[in-house]
Amino acid sequence: MITNHTARLVTRREALLTGATAAAGLVWSRRLGSVQQPATPADRLATFRAQIGAAPIQTQPLAENITMLSGPGGNVVVLLRSDGKLVVDTFVQPAWPKLRAALAALGPAPVHVVIDTHWHLDHVDNNAPLHAAGATVVAHENTKQRMSQPHHLPFLELDMPRSPSSSFPQRTFTDSHSVSFGGETLALAHFGPAHTDTDIYVHFPRENILHVGDIFFNGRYPFIDGSTGGAVNGMVAAADRALSLADKDTKIVPGHGALATKADLVTYRDMLASARDRVQNLKSAGKSLQEAVAAKPLTDLDPVWGKGRFNGDTFVQIVYTTL
C-alpha cells in the first residue's frame, strides 16, 4: 500500500530527478569572471551525476528479506541472507556513501553478488567499490561491451567515456542465467533490444518479485537509448514478456518510479503501443521529425505521462528516431 507520506516522497524524488535533467540538459554553462562559457562534456556529466546523486535514498520493504532502495538513480533491490547480500543495480557514483550506509543499515553481512539490469550509469556506477569489497558483478554480455566504449546519449546530451575496467561485470551471459543465493535461485534473462540492447530482468520466484529495469518507467515517458540498440518496438515486446511472468500479486520493480503491479505495467505497455502507432502513422505518411512533433500526437497522454524527464514533444522525437 502506498501511503500519502510515501506519495509525497515519490513526488519529491521525481522533482529532484526532473530538476537534475533540466540542469543537465539545458543549463550547462559555467561562469569565468563575467564571461559565460559552455561547460565541457566532463562538466556536464559530473553535474548530471551530482544532481541525481543528491536525491535521498528511500527504503521500502518488499518481503521479509528483500528491500527496494530508490532515489539517486534506478531502483535498487537488496536480497539479504544471514551470510551475505545480493544487490540489483547500484545508483550513481556520488550516492556511494548513502548506498553504503543504506546497505549497512539492512545488516552487517557483506555484498556477495551485484546484478546490473543494463549498462547506464545510474544503474552501474557503484559496481567498482562493491566489487573491490568482494562482490561478483553479473550482467548481460552487452553491458560489459557498452561499458567498455564511449557513447553519446541523445536527448540527455551526455557524453559517456569508457567506464573504468574495475566497474565491468566479471560474469556475463547471452540469453538466460540463474543465480543461486542463500538457498534461492533467481532467474535472469535478456529482453532483447528495448531500452538498450543490454536489458535483463531479475525474477525472485519465491517472493513473486520481478525487477525489470528500464524497460519500465512507472508513470512517465521512458528514455529509449537508440544509440545503444534501444527501440520502441522492443520496449513494447519487453513489456509483453514481463507481463507473461507476472500475476496480479507480483511486485514489479520498475527502473524508475514507484513499485508497480501487473495492472500498472499493462497501462504503461498500452501507452507505449499507442504512442508507437501514432508516431508510426505520421512517419509512414512521410512526415518529417519536425512535422511529427508539430502534429502533437500525444496531447491526450501528456497529462499522465509527461510529468517526468520528458514531455510529449520530446517523446515523439524518441519514438520517431527509434522506429
C-alpha positions as CSV (number, residue, x, y, z in Angstrom):
1,M,0.0,0.0,0.0
2,I,1.4,3.4,-0.9
3,T,0.7,5.9,1.9
4,N,0.3,9.7,1.5
5,H,3.7,10.0,3.1
6,T,5.2,7.7,0.5
7,A,3.5,9.6,-2.3
8,R,5.0,12.8,-1.1
9,L,8.4,11.2,-1.0
10,V,8.0,9.9,-4.6
11,T,6.8,13.3,-5.8
12,R,9.8,15.0,-4.1
13,R,12.2,12.4,-5.7
14,E,10.7,12.9,-9.1
15,A,11.0,16.7,-8.8
16,L,14.7,16.2,-7.9
17,L,15.3,14.0,-10.9
18,T,13.4,16.3,-13.2
19,G,15.4,19.2,-12.0
20,A,18.6,17.3,-12.5
21,T,17.6,16.7,-16.1
22,A,16.8,20.3,-16.7
23,A,20.1,21.4,-15.3
24,A,21.9,18.6,-17.1
25,G,20.3,19.1,-20.5
26,L,19.5,22.8,-20.7
27,V,21.7,25.0,-18.4
28,W,25.2,23.6,-19.0
29,S,27.3,26.7,-18.5
30,R,29.8,28.0,-16.0
31,R,30.9,31.5,-15.1
32,L,34.5,32.6,-15.6
33,G,34.6,36.2,-14.4
34,S,31.9,37.9,-16.3
35,V,32.1,35.6,-19.4
36,Q,29.7,32.7,-19.9
37,Q,31.4,29.7,-21.4
38,P,29.9,26.3,-22.3
39,A,30.7,23.5,-19.9
40,T,32.8,20.7,-21.1
41,P,31.3,17.2,-21.6
42,A,33.1,16.1,-18.4
43,D,31.5,19.1,-16.5
44,R,28.0,18.2,-17.9
45,L,28.4,14.6,-16.9
46,A,29.7,15.5,-13.4
47,T,26.8,17.9,-12.9
48,F,24.3,15.2,-14.0
49,R,25.8,12.7,-11.6
50,A,25.9,15.1,-8.7
51,Q,22.4,16.3,-9.0
52,I,20.9,12.9,-9.4
53,G,23.1,11.7,-6.6
54,A,21.8,14.4,-4.3
55,A,18.4,12.7,-4.0
56,P,17.8,10.9,-0.7
57,I,17.5,7.2,-0.6
58,Q,14.1,5.9,0.3
59,T,13.7,2.4,1.7
60,Q,10.6,0.1,1.1
61,P,10.4,-3.5,2.3
62,L,9.1,-5.9,-0.4
63,A,9.4,-9.2,1.5
64,E,10.9,-10.4,4.8
65,N,14.4,-10.3,3.4
66,I,14.0,-8.1,0.3
67,T,14.2,-4.3,0.2
68,M,13.8,-1.7,-2.5
69,L,16.0,1.4,-2.3
70,S,15.1,4.3,-4.6
71,G,16.2,7.9,-5.2
72,P,19.6,8.6,-6.7
73,G,19.3,6.6,-9.9
74,G,17.5,3.4,-10.9
75,N,15.6,1.4,-8.3
76,V,17.9,-0.9,-6.3
77,V,16.7,-4.2,-4.8
78,V,18.6,-5.9,-2.0
79,L,18.2,-9.6,-1.0
80,L,19.5,-10.2,2.5
81,R,20.6,-13.6,3.8
82,S,22.5,-14.3,7.1
83,D,25.8,-14.7,5.3
84,G,25.6,-12.0,2.6
85,K,23.6,-9.7,0.4
86,L,22.7,-9.7,-3.3
87,V,22.1,-6.3,-4.9
88,V,20.4,-5.4,-8.2
89,D,21.7,-2.1,-9.6
90,T,23.9,0.4,-7.8
91,F,22.8,4.1,-8.2
92,V,25.1,6.9,-9.5
93,Q,28.6,7.3,-8.1
94,P,28.1,10.4,-5.9
95,A,25.4,8.4,-4.0
96,W,28.0,5.8,-2.9
97,P,28.3,6.9,0.8
98,K,24.5,6.9,1.1
99,L,24.2,3.5,-0.6
100,R,26.9,2.0,1.6
101,A,25.1,3.3,4.7
102,A,21.7,2.0,3.5
103,L,23.2,-1.4,2.9
104,A,24.9,-1.5,6.3
105,A,21.6,-0.5,7.9
106,L,20.0,-3.6,6.5
107,G,22.5,-5.8,8.3
108,P,26.3,-6.4,8.6
109,A,26.6,-9.2,6.0
110,P,28.8,-8.2,3.0
111,V,27.5,-7.9,-0.6
112,H,28.5,-11.1,-2.4
113,V,26.6,-10.6,-5.7
114,V,25.7,-7.5,-7.8
115,I,23.4,-7.8,-10.8
116,D,23.2,-5.0,-13.4
117,T,19.9,-4.7,-15.3
118,H,21.6,-2.7,-18.1
119,W,24.7,-0.5,-18.8
120,H,23.5,3.1,-17.9
121,L,25.5,5.0,-15.3
122,D,22.6,5.3,-12.8
123,H,22.5,1.5,-12.6
124,V,26.2,0.5,-12.6
125,D,28.1,3.5,-11.2
126,N,28.9,1.8,-7.9
127,N,29.9,-1.6,-9.3
128,A,33.6,-0.8,-8.6
129,P,33.5,-0.3,-4.8
130,L,31.2,-3.2,-4.3
131,H,33.5,-5.5,-6.4
132,A,36.5,-4.2,-4.5
133,A,34.8,-5.2,-1.3
134,G,34.4,-8.8,-2.7
135,A,31.2,-8.8,-4.8
136,T,30.9,-10.5,-8.2
137,V,29.1,-8.4,-10.8
138,V,26.7,-10.2,-13.1
139,A,25.2,-8.8,-16.3
140,H,24.4,-9.4,-19.9
141,E,27.4,-9.6,-22.2
142,N,26.4,-6.4,-24.0
143,T,26.6,-4.5,-20.7
144,K,30.3,-5.2,-20.5
145,Q,30.7,-4.3,-24.2
146,R,28.8,-1.0,-23.8
147,M,30.7,0.0,-20.7
148,S,34.0,-0.6,-22.5
149,Q,33.1,2.0,-25.1
150,P,32.5,5.8,-25.1
151,H,28.9,6.9,-26.0
152,H,26.9,10.0,-26.8
153,L,23.4,9.8,-25.2
154,P,20.9,11.7,-27.3
155,F,18.1,13.6,-25.6
156,L,20.2,13.7,-22.4
157,E,23.1,15.4,-24.2
158,L,25.6,13.4,-22.3
159,D,29.0,12.1,-23.5
160,M,29.9,9.0,-21.6
161,P,33.6,8.0,-21.6
162,R,34.6,4.4,-21.3
163,S,33.9,3.1,-17.9
164,P,36.8,2.1,-15.7
165,S,37.6,-1.6,-16.0
166,S,37.1,-2.0,-12.3
167,S,33.4,-1.5,-12.8
168,F,32.9,-4.1,-15.5
169,P,30.9,-7.3,-14.9
170,Q,33.0,-10.3,-14.0
171,R,30.3,-12.8,-15.1
172,T,28.2,-12.3,-18.2
173,F,25.6,-14.3,-20.2
174,T,23.9,-14.1,-23.6
175,D,20.3,-15.3,-23.2
176,S,19.4,-16.5,-19.7
177,H,21.2,-17.2,-16.5
178,S,20.4,-18.3,-13.0
179,V,22.0,-17.1,-9.7
180,S,21.7,-19.3,-6.6
181,F,22.0,-17.3,-3.4
182,G,21.0,-18.1,0.1
183,G,19.0,-21.1,-0.8
184,E,17.1,-19.3,-3.5
185,T,17.5,-19.4,-7.3
186,L,17.0,-16.2,-9.2
187,A,16.1,-16.2,-12.9
188,L,17.8,-13.7,-15.2
189,A,17.1,-13.3,-18.9
190,H,17.8,-10.9,-21.7
191,F,14.8,-8.9,-23.1
192,G,16.5,-8.2,-26.4
193,P,16.9,-4.6,-27.7
194,A,14.4,-2.5,-25.8
195,H,15.6,0.4,-23.6
196,T,19.1,-0.6,-24.8
197,D,20.5,-3.8,-26.1
198,T,21.7,-4.8,-22.6
199,D,18.4,-5.0,-20.7
200,I,17.6,-8.0,-18.5
201,Y,15.0,-8.9,-15.8
202,V,15.7,-10.4,-12.4
203,H,13.0,-12.7,-11.1
204,F,12.7,-13.7,-7.4
205,P,10.2,-16.5,-7.8
206,R,9.9,-17.4,-4.1
207,E,8.7,-13.9,-3.2
208,N,7.0,-13.2,-6.5
209,I,9.1,-10.1,-7.2
210,L,10.2,-9.0,-10.7
211,H,12.8,-6.3,-11.3
212,V,12.5,-5.3,-15.0
213,G,15.0,-2.4,-15.1
214,D,14.5,0.5,-17.5
215,I,12.1,-1.2,-19.9
216,F,9.5,0.2,-17.4
217,F,9.4,3.9,-16.2
218,N,6.3,3.8,-14.0
219,G,4.1,6.8,-14.6
220,R,6.2,8.7,-17.1
221,Y,7.5,8.6,-20.6
222,P,10.7,6.5,-20.8
223,F,14.1,7.2,-22.2
224,I,14.8,4.8,-25.1
225,D,18.5,4.8,-26.0
226,G,18.6,4.2,-29.7
227,S,22.4,4.9,-29.7
228,T,22.9,1.5,-27.9
229,G,20.3,-0.6,-29.6
230,G,17.1,0.7,-27.9
231,A,13.8,0.6,-30.0
232,V,10.2,1.4,-29.2
233,N,9.0,-1.9,-30.7
234,G,11.5,-3.7,-28.4
235,M,10.1,-1.8,-25.4
236,V,6.6,-3.0,-26.2
237,A,7.8,-6.6,-26.7
238,A,9.8,-6.4,-23.4
239,A,6.7,-5.2,-21.5
240,D,4.7,-8.1,-23.0
241,R,7.4,-10.5,-21.9
242,A,7.4,-9.1,-18.4
243,L,3.7,-9.3,-18.2
244,S,3.9,-13.0,-19.1
245,L,6.0,-13.6,-16.0
246,A,3.6,-11.7,-13.6
247,D,0.3,-12.3,-11.9
248,K,-2.0,-10.0,-10.1
249,D,0.1,-10.3,-6.9
250,T,3.6,-9.8,-8.4
251,K,5.5,-6.9,-7.1
252,I,7.1,-5.3,-10.2
253,V,10.1,-3.1,-9.6
254,P,10.5,-0.6,-12.5
255,G,13.8,1.0,-13.4
256,H,12.3,4.3,-12.3
257,G,9.1,5.2,-10.4
258,A,7.1,3.7,-7.7
259,L,6.7,-0.1,-7.0
260,A,4.2,-1.4,-9.5
261,T,1.6,-4.1,-10.1
262,K,0.8,-6.1,-13.2
263,A,-2.1,-3.7,-13.9
264,D,0.3,-0.7,-13.8
265,L,2.6,-2.4,-16.3
266,V,-0.4,-3.2,-18.6
267,T,-1.3,0.6,-18.5
268,Y,2.3,1.5,-19.4
269,R,2.5,-1.1,-22.1
270,D,-0.7,0.2,-23.7
271,M,0.7,3.8,-23.6
272,L,3.9,2.7,-25.4
273,A,1.9,0.8,-28.1
274,S,-0.4,3.8,-28.6
275,A,2.5,6.3,-28.8
276,R,4.3,4.0,-31.2
277,D,1.3,3.5,-33.5
278,R,0.5,7.2,-33.7
279,V,4.1,8.2,-34.5
280,Q,4.5,5.3,-36.9
281,N,1.4,6.5,-38.8
282,L,2.9,10.0,-39.2
283,K,6.3,8.6,-40.2
284,S,4.7,6.2,-42.7
285,A,2.7,9.2,-44.2
286,G,6.0,10.9,-45.0
287,K,6.0,13.4,-42.1
288,S,9.5,14.6,-41.1
289,L,10.6,14.5,-37.5
290,Q,9.7,18.2,-37.1
291,E,6.3,17.7,-38.7
292,A,5.6,14.7,-36.4
293,V,6.3,16.8,-33.4
294,A,4.2,19.7,-34.6
295,A,1.3,17.3,-35.1
296,K,1.1,16.8,-31.3
297,P,0.0,13.2,-31.5
298,L,0.4,12.6,-27.7
299,T,-1.6,15.5,-26.4
300,D,-4.1,13.4,-24.6
301,L,-1.3,11.2,-23.0
302,D,0.8,14.2,-21.7
303,P,-1.2,15.0,-18.5
304,V,-0.4,11.5,-17.1
305,W,2.9,10.5,-18.8
306,G,4.6,13.9,-19.3
307,K,5.4,14.6,-15.7
308,G,8.8,13.1,-15.7
309,R,12.0,13.7,-17.6
310,F,10.4,14.1,-21.0
311,N,7.4,15.9,-22.3
312,G,5.3,14.7,-25.2
313,D,7.2,16.6,-27.8
314,T,10.5,15.0,-26.8
315,F,8.9,11.6,-26.5
316,V,7.6,11.9,-30.1
317,Q,11.2,12.5,-31.1
318,I,12.4,9.5,-29.1
319,V,9.8,7.2,-30.6
320,Y,10.3,8.6,-34.2
321,T,14.1,8.1,-34.1
322,T,13.8,4.5,-32.7
323,L,11.2,3.2,-35.1
